[in-house]
Amino acid sequence: MERVAIIGASMTQFGQREGEWIMDLLAEAGEECLEDSGVDASAVDHLYVSNMASGEFEGQTGVPNALAHDLDAMPAYTQRVDQTSSSGGAGIYAAWQSVASGASEMTLLVGGEKMTHRTTGEATDVIASLTHPVEYKHGVTLPSFAGLTARHYLERFDAPRESLGKVAAKNHRNGVDNPHAQFQKEVDLETILESPVVADPLRLYDFCPITDGSAALMCCPESVAQEYTDTYAVISGIDGATDTHVVHEREDPTVMGGVVESGNGAYEMSGLEPDDIDVAELHDMFTILEFLQMEGLGFAEHGEAWKLVEEGYTERETGELPVNTSGGLKSKGHPLGASGVAQGVEIYEQLVGEAGPRQVDAEAGLCCNVGGFGNCVITTIMEAAQ
Amino acid sequence: MERVAIIGASMTQFGQREGEWIMDLLAEAGEECLEDSGVDASAVDHLYVSNMASGEFEGQTGVPNALAHDLDAMPAYTQRVDQTSSSGGAGIYAAWQSVASGASEMTLLVGGEKMTHRTTGEATDVIASLTHPVEYKHGVTLPSFAGLTARHYLERFDAPRESLGKVAAKNHRNGVDNPHAQFQKEVDLETILESPVVADPLRLYDFCPITDGSAALMCCPESVAQEYTDTYAVISGIDGATDTHVVHEREDPTVMGGVVESGNGAYEMSGLEPDDIDVAELHDMFTILEFLQMEGLGFAEHGEAWKLVEEGYTERETGELPVNTSGGLKSKGHPLGASGVAQGVEIYEQLVGEAGPRQVDAEAGLCCNVGGFGNCVITTIMEAAQ
């Protein structure tokens, strides 16, 4: 079977996009991706829109049809992909399947969410609706799970609280060089460690913000890619997996089964191992998640990711495995449906040498997009074209 | 490439399912489909949930994760497929792609919607959110489009108003023999033609009801199907296509471009022609749509579907091409995300000889699922295993 290539990418400014709505954001990213890849809208066969909740946030549904219209991509087939906070990764998987199955020779994936026009309480309510009703009704929301897990992790593995803060500090440092990031500023460790408590031991700076934004990728068979460009990436491994929807049923709160399973699947498909990965985008919706993914994906032993962070292993300029060179969800922002696509945009740009001041030396990259509290996870491995 | 087979199907009672919620309905259909196909939940690789609006209708999102949990199908990958009223057809396409791409060896598709706990006004508001805001704000909803189109069709093609009524009467007759249909009763032409006007010239009986329900299909490669059963169907053709999202921009209101394009794609892929189709499920959300699809799919010349209906061409027991043997959306009901899957269930049952009193003689069947007012359409052709 022919490999699936990525030949173009785009990302809007992430942040508070006042006066702009979901369709504005999706159209902006979609148009830029068409331009970046040199593909005419009429050549698009399938158009996927990763979006969790345009209906709940904005009262508008049918956004894929509206986008096909706005981009003048009709009669391209179109569909919305929702996998809550991992909708973007699920979109990459849908796009990959559309090309790998032969259904589409040119697939445009656009992920996006418009959230900041709602109050934090309203936005949190929409997000919390993805949790199991039993847990939700008892007041256990995603930040609570993160706090409980972080406390357990720090105690069990004798990890210092500072190690979590260092994840946030690193990702904020990386975000300074990402012109599309919501926060392009360094935050020192002291500020992070003294910020207001949200879910003990996690504090404000352990959490990603609420964000508007959109990101896009253009996928096609490798033979078609070569008609457009010499510099492209291929998706060499991709897999998704679920864990229990009732989070408290999991045997070990420090192991996300979906991360492990999807990672194993992606490694097996690509023939690569954790050591072969040169750069990774991990789903740092909460700082503790960066530890759990580093361990679940085999970059660190169980309970030891914090040591690697302390040692600078994940630093962009000096580390062996730069993690979240884009700034991560932490500083780049987390517009739900866009986040997983934006992870893919960063890895693509690193592989084709378009990451500008964030550029690292990379032949293979990985992104891991986490839905819910690990309820569903998609891991994607990309490689630079040989 | 190996063909994609369907080895099992299920459908819950459609109608007003008081006190049951989206998760109850999805789990019921999912469990029955596992049983019908003889597949253990642990063998499911991918689980797709076709659903338009569980968040808007019920305040619950993340239903695919919840269903993977309820069916004990973890770590199966799962995702929600939304394509408004054609979410079910889009789910069949997603399931097909998952198997055809090699990503999944066993894909369970479950479509469902829970709507009747909301008032008709509330439910209509959710559905209307899929239309283009420009048209919606001017008060043009889907029923209005249907009324305008029907008036134009009847005048332009000199078709009698009765011909539309005969579509409803036929589908109600078929529904009598479908134990899962919302309405299992005949309705005579006079009652239909004298029912209250909704969108002139269309009346109450030209419209499908608001419905709760779920339906499911099990898909796998043909070689895997043969390990389970000798009687299965294959998806030999499938394609989806969009038309303008702003409906009034279309050149000819009696031609749905998405029907034509997706039909052509499905015929080309299967190598079949309209004459080869023995039974069809068409998206009769409004009676006029059955005419437009018969013509767009090549079963009738443009402007002449009404004549075939008058002649009895689409009757189940005596017609050359039985249409909506299940009762159609008209009598079976239209739980948005379930409808396209339920179309597939009917065609599958016809092809494997499990349609009971509705059984017709069929080697090849087609279903056409329409999103919005033809904004996106998916056409699927299935054939009985040779």
Interface residues (C-beta under 8 A of the other chain):
Chain A: M1 M52 A53 G55 E56 G59 Q60 T61 G62 P64 N65 A66 A68 H69 D70 A73 M74 P75 A76 Y77 T78 Q79 R80 V81 D82 Q83 T84 A90 Y93 A94 W96 Q97 S98 A100 S101 G102 A103 V126 S129 L130 T131 H132 P133 I238 D239 G240 A241 T242 D243 T244 H245 V246 G257 G258 E261 S262 G371 G372 N375 C376 I378
Chain B: M1 M52 A53 G55 E56 G59 Q60 T61 G62 P64 N65 A66 A68 H69 D70 A73 M74 P75 A76 Y77 T78 Q79 R80 V81 D82 Q83 T84 A90 Y93 A94 W96 Q97 S98 A100 S101 G102 A103 V126 S129 L130 T131 H132 P133 I238 D239 G240 A241 T242 D243 T244 H245 V246 G257 G258 E261 S262 G371 G372 N375 C376 I378
